[in-house]
Amino acid sequence: MRPSSSWWSAPPSKGGAIYAVVIGVLVFYAETISFTTAASPTSASSIEAQPKYQKCIASPSECTQLRLDHDGLTGTLPTELGLLTNMQEMLLSSNDLTGTLPTELGLLTRMAVMVLNNNNLTATVPTQLGLLTNMLVMALDFNSLTGTVPTELGLLTSMISMSLNYNRLTGTLPTELGLLTNMNATWLKFNDLTDRPPANRA
């Protein structure tokens, strides 16, 4: 894991319970993201070994949240996460997770909040994430993701916050990001992108 920095800014004022959840997640993220050296369990283990995950896999239709941030997790993201099709919040930040982002994450079409920052994830951002059209907050910063920013992310027109900073992304920013008119903030700094983000993004 690498040191991080605060990135929160207030989302647009909108009604509905899901926005209350998003605001809570953003505030939590802003208050805790700098504490990446938080105490970890005495013996790190995989996601599959966690009771919360096992409960979700046993009853996938009842699982709407998986929160295992700051848990000292190791190993990779299991492809079986794609079975949790009612998932709305996935918080796995500040662990030692490695490997790729499974393409099966694209099956989680009810996902609104996905926070996977401060891990050691590698390879490209899967284009299948463009299927998550209910996404409001996506945090993939402070990993080692490579390749280009997928044009498919422009399909996530409900999104209000996206952070991809502190990775190893290359190429140009897709013009499709201009379709994200609800976006309140985007973090793209500290990559190897060849063009600058729009004025309202960093």
Solvent accessible surface area in square Angstrom, and as a share of the most:
residue,aa,sasa,rsa
1,M,81,0.36
2,R,81,0.29
3,P,106,0.67
4,S,21,0.13
5,S,59,0.38
6,S,78,0.50
7,W,15,0.05
8,W,94,0.33
9,S,47,0.30
10,A,63,0.48
11,P,19,0.12
12,P,46,0.29
13,S,120,0.77
14,K,84,0.36
15,G,64,0.62
16,G,56,0.54
17,A,83,0.65
18,I,57,0.29
19,Y,34,0.13
20,A,67,0.52
21,V,54,0.31
22,V,0,0.00
23,I,76,0.39
24,G,40,0.39
25,V,14,0.08
26,L,3,0.01
27,V,53,0.31
28,F,61,0.26
29,Y,9,0.04
30,A,23,0.18
31,E,113,0.51
32,T,35,0.20
33,I,3,0.02
34,S,66,0.43
35,F,128,0.54
36,T,12,0.07
37,T,130,0.76
38,A,44,0.34
39,A,98,0.76
40,S,64,0.41
41,P,67,0.42
42,T,150,0.87
43,S,87,0.56
44,A,58,0.45
45,S,42,0.27
46,S,37,0.24
47,I,0,0.00
48,E,77,0.35
49,A,52,0.40
50,Q,26,0.12
51,P,101,0.64
52,K,113,0.48
53,Y,10,0.04
54,Q,95,0.42
55,K,153,0.65
56,C,11,0.06
57,I,58,0.29
58,A,83,0.64
59,S,41,0.26
60,P,49,0.31
61,S,80,0.52
62,E,140,0.63
63,C,8,0.05
64,T,64,0.37
65,Q,89,0.40
66,L,1,0.00
67,R,92,0.33
68,L,5,0.03
69,D,15,0.08
70,H,40,0.18
71,D,44,0.23
72,G,4,0.04
73,L,1,0.01
74,T,54,0.31
75,G,31,0.30
76,T,75,0.44
77,L,7,0.03
78,P,6,0.04
79,T,73,0.42
80,E,80,0.36
81,L,0,0.00
82,G,3,0.03
83,L,106,0.53
84,L,0,0.00
85,T,68,0.40
86,N,31,0.16
87,M,0,0.00
88,Q,65,0.29
89,E,20,0.09
90,M,0,0.00
91,L,8,0.04
92,L,0,0.00
93,S,8,0.05
94,S,6,0.04
95,N,0,0.00
96,D,50,0.26
97,L,0,0.00
98,T,58,0.34
99,G,21,0.21
100,T,72,0.42
101,L,6,0.03
102,P,10,0.06
103,T,70,0.41
104,E,59,0.26
105,L,1,0.00
106,G,3,0.03
107,L,100,0.50
108,L,0,0.00
109,T,64,0.37
110,R,134,0.49
111,M,0,0.00
112,A,4,0.03
113,V,0,0.00
114,M,0,0.00
115,V,5,0.03
116,L,0,0.00
117,N,1,0.00
118,N,0,0.00
119,N,0,0.00
120,N,49,0.25
121,L,0,0.00
122,T,57,0.33
123,A,38,0.29
124,T,75,0.44
125,V,5,0.03
126,P,11,0.07
127,T,67,0.39
128,Q,66,0.29
129,L,0,0.00
130,G,3,0.03
131,L,101,0.50
132,L,0,0.00
133,T,70,0.41
134,N,79,0.41
135,M,0,0.00
136,L,8,0.04
137,V,0,0.00
138,M,1,0.00
139,A,0,0.00
140,L,0,0.00
141,D,2,0.01
142,F,7,0.03
143,N,0,0.00
144,S,15,0.10
145,L,0,0.00
146,T,50,0.29
147,G,23,0.22
148,T,77,0.45
149,V,4,0.02
150,P,10,0.06
151,T,66,0.39
152,E,58,0.26
153,L,0,0.00
154,G,1,0.01
155,L,99,0.49
156,L,0,0.00
157,T,65,0.38
158,S,39,0.25
159,M,0,0.00
160,I,1,0.00
161,S,5,0.03
162,M,1,0.00
163,S,1,0.00
164,L,0,0.00
165,N,13,0.07
166,Y,71,0.27
167,N,11,0.05
168,R,135,0.49
169,L,0,0.00
170,T,58,0.34
171,G,23,0.22
172,T,85,0.49
173,L,18,0.09
174,P,15,0.10
175,T,121,0.71
176,E,64,0.29
177,L,4,0.02
178,G,53,0.51
179,L,102,0.51
180,L,2,0.01
181,T,117,0.68
182,N,54,0.28
183,M,16,0.07
184,N,58,0.30
185,A,14,0.11
186,T,2,0.01
187,W,45,0.16
188,L,3,0.02
189,K,113,0.48
190,F,130,0.54
191,N,27,0.14
192,D,92,0.48
193,L,32,0.16
194,T,102,0.60
195,D,57,0.30
196,R,215,0.78
197,P,38,0.24
198,P,61,0.39
199,A,116,0.90
200,N,96,0.49
201,R,31,0.11
202,A,36,0.28
